[in-house]
């Protein structure tokens, strides 16, 4: 019989056996946790993609509702008129809550660069219509079309890349939908107070 201070001989084997039995359970739990994390990640990516797709569709649909609004240089609302960047900025504010920079030139610096052949609805398309790059902006609608506010005396309209005027002046495109959640109104509110530069009639695009 073992003395009171001596450990029983069966204790160590029993502990080892219990540990070996528990090991598969721990491994199974770890695998299940990893699978759950992977599934959650896939679901998150799927949700983001779906959300981005819907946002792009909403941008296009909302923008189309502004066809016929008068062009006004420096205009920021449909009630008083919109210029090209004012149109884009207004649409993004209303649909996504994102406040974009005030000018087309500044907008060309945000988001991800997109090749012409990879354009999707909601992408921003830029043109040189005032003798400097990225001086005009529109929202791509799909099917080689984009919506924009063209020039004085005209209205918000849909144009196509088929015209040589736009092909020659195309400067590039940017994708904002789904890639810039940090661009919230409070972060760039100072852009709202940006001064409006005087217009030069000779620089207005006349496709």
C-alpha positions in Angstrom: 0.0 0.0 0.0 1.4 3.4 -1.0 2.3 5.8 1.8 0.3 9.0 2.2 3.0 11.1 0.6 3.6 8.8 -2.3 1.6 9.4 -5.6 -0.6 6.6 -6.7 0.9 4.7 -9.7 -2.4 4.8 -11.6 -2.8 8.5 -11.6 -0.1 9.4 -14.3 -1.4 6.8 -16.8 -4.9 7.9 -16.2 -4.0 11.5 -16.9 -2.2 10.6 -20.0 -5.2 8.6 -21.2 -7.5 11.4 -20.5 -5.3 13.8 -22.4 -5.1 11.5 -25.4 -8.8 11.2 -25.5 -9.3 14.9 -25.2 -6.8 15.7 -28.0 -9.1 14.7 -30.9 -11.9 16.7 -29.4 -9.7 19.8 -29.2 -8.5 19.3 -32.8 -12.1 18.9 -33.9 -13.1 22.1 -32.1 -10.1 24.0 -33.7 -11.0 22.7 -37.1 -14.6 23.7 -36.6 -13.6 27.2 -35.4 -11.3 27.6 -38.4 -14.1 26.5 -40.7 -16.5 28.9 -39.0 -14.0 31.8 -39.5 -13.5 30.9 -43.1 -17.2 30.7 -43.8 -17.7 34.0 -42.0 -15.0 35.6 -44.1 -16.5 34.3 -47.3 -19.9 35.5 -46.2 -18.5 38.9 -45.4 -16.8 39.2 -48.8 -20.0 38.1 -50.5 -22.0 40.7 -48.5 -19.6 43.4 -49.4 -19.7 42.5 -53.0 -23.5 42.4 -53.1 -23.6 45.7 -51.2 -21.2 47.3 -53.6 -23.1 46.0 -56.6 -26.4 47.4 -55.3 -24.7 50.7 -54.5 -23.4 51.0 -58.0 -26.9 50.2 -59.4 -28.4 52.7 -57.0 -25.9 55.4 -58.1 -26.8 54.9 -61.8 -30.5 54.9 -61.2 -30.4 58.0 -59.0 -28.2 59.8 -61.5 -30.6 59.0 -64.3 -33.3 60.7 -62.4 -31.4 64.0 -62.7 -31.5 64.1 -66.6 -32.7 67.4 -67.7 -31.4 69.4 -64.7 -29.9 72.7 -65.9 -26.1 73.0 -66.0 -24.7 75.7 -63.8 -21.0 76.3 -63.2 -20.4 75.8 -59.5 -23.9 74.3 -59.0 -24.3 71.8 -56.3 -28.1 71.1 -56.2 -30.7 70.1 -58.8 -32.9 73.1 -57.7 -30.3 75.7 -58.7 -28.3 73.6 -61.3 -25.3 71.3 -61.4 -21.9 71.4 -62.9 -20.1 68.1 -63.7 -18.5 67.6 -60.3 -21.5 69.0 -58.6 -23.6 66.3 -60.2 -21.3 63.5 -59.2 -20.9 64.8 -55.7 -24.6 65.2 -55.2 -25.4 61.7 -56.4 -22.8 60.1 -54.1 -24.0 62.1 -51.1 -27.6 61.1 -51.6 -27.0 57.5 -52.4 -24.0 56.5 -50.3 -23.6 59.3 -47.7 -20.1 59.8 -48.9 -18.9 63.4 -49.5 -16.5 63.6 -52.4 -14.0 66.4 -53.0 -15.5 69.4 -54.8 -13.7 69.4 -58.2 -13.2 66.8 -60.9 -9.4 67.1 -60.5 -9.6 66.3 -56.8 -12.0 63.4 -57.4 -9.5 61.9 -59.8 -7.2 61.2 -56.8 -9.5 59.0 -54.8 -10.6 55.4 -55.3 -8.9 52.8 -57.5 -7.7 53.2 -61.1 -9.9 51.4 -63.6 -9.0 50.5 -67.2 -11.5 51.6 -69.9 -12.2 48.0 -70.8 -13.0 47.1 -67.1 -15.5 49.9 -66.4 -18.6 49.1 -64.3 -21.7 51.1 -63.4 -20.9 53.7 -60.7 -17.3 54.2 -61.8 -16.2 57.8 -62.4 -14.9 58.7 -65.9 -12.7 61.7 -66.5 -11.9 63.9 -69.5 -9.8 66.9 -70.5 -12.4 69.4 -71.7 -10.9 72.6 -70.3 -7.3 72.3 -71.5 -6.1 70.5 -68.5 -6.3 66.8 -67.4 -9.2 65.6 -65.3 -11.2 68.8 -65.8 -14.5 67.0 -66.5 -16.2 64.0 -64.8 -19.2 61.8 -65.3 -20.7 58.6 -63.9 -20.4 55.4 -66.0 -23.7 53.7 -66.5 -22.7 50.6 -68.5 -23.1 49.8 -72.2 -20.5 52.4 -73.1 -22.6 55.2 -71.7 -22.0 57.8 -68.9 -24.1 60.6 -67.4 -22.7 64.1 -66.9 -23.5 67.8 -66.8 -21.9 69.0 -70.0 -21.7 72.8 -70.3 -23.5 76.2 -70.1 -26.8 76.3 -71.8 -27.3 72.6 -71.6 -28.7 70.0 -69.2 -27.6 66.8 -67.5 -27.5 64.1 -70.2 -26.3 60.7 -71.1 -23.3 60.5 -73.5 -21.4 57.6 -75.1 -17.8 56.8 -75.7 -18.6 56.2 -79.3 -18.1 59.9 -80.1 -14.5 60.8 -81.0 -14.8 63.9 -78.8 -14.9 61.8 -75.7 -12.4 59.2 -76.9 -9.8 61.8 -77.6 -10.3 63.5 -74.2 -10.6 60.5 -72.0 -8.1 60.8 -69.0 -9.0 57.7 -67.1 -11.5 56.2 -64.6 -11.7 55.6 -60.9 -13.7 53.2 -58.8 -15.1 54.4 -55.5 -17.9 52.0 -54.8 -16.9 49.5 -52.2 -13.3 50.6 -51.9 -13.5 53.9 -49.9 -15.7 53.5 -46.8 -13.4 55.9 -44.9 -14.6 58.8 -47.1 -17.4 59.9 -44.8 -18.7 63.5 -44.8 -17.1 64.5 -41.5 -13.6 63.6 -42.8 -13.6 65.9 -45.8 -16.3 68.5 -44.8 -13.8 71.2 -45.6 -14.2 70.3 -49.3 -17.8 71.7 -49.1 -16.3 75.2 -48.4 -13.9 75.1 -51.4 -14.1 78.3 -53.4 -15.6 78.2 -56.9 -13.3 79.3 -59.6 -14.6 81.7 -62.3 -15.8 80.0 -65.4 -14.2 80.5 -68.8 -16.7 80.2 -71.6 -14.2 79.1 -74.1 -13.3 76.1 -72.0 -16.7 74.6 -71.8 -17.0 71.2 -73.6 -19.0 71.3 -76.8 -19.1 67.7 -78.1 
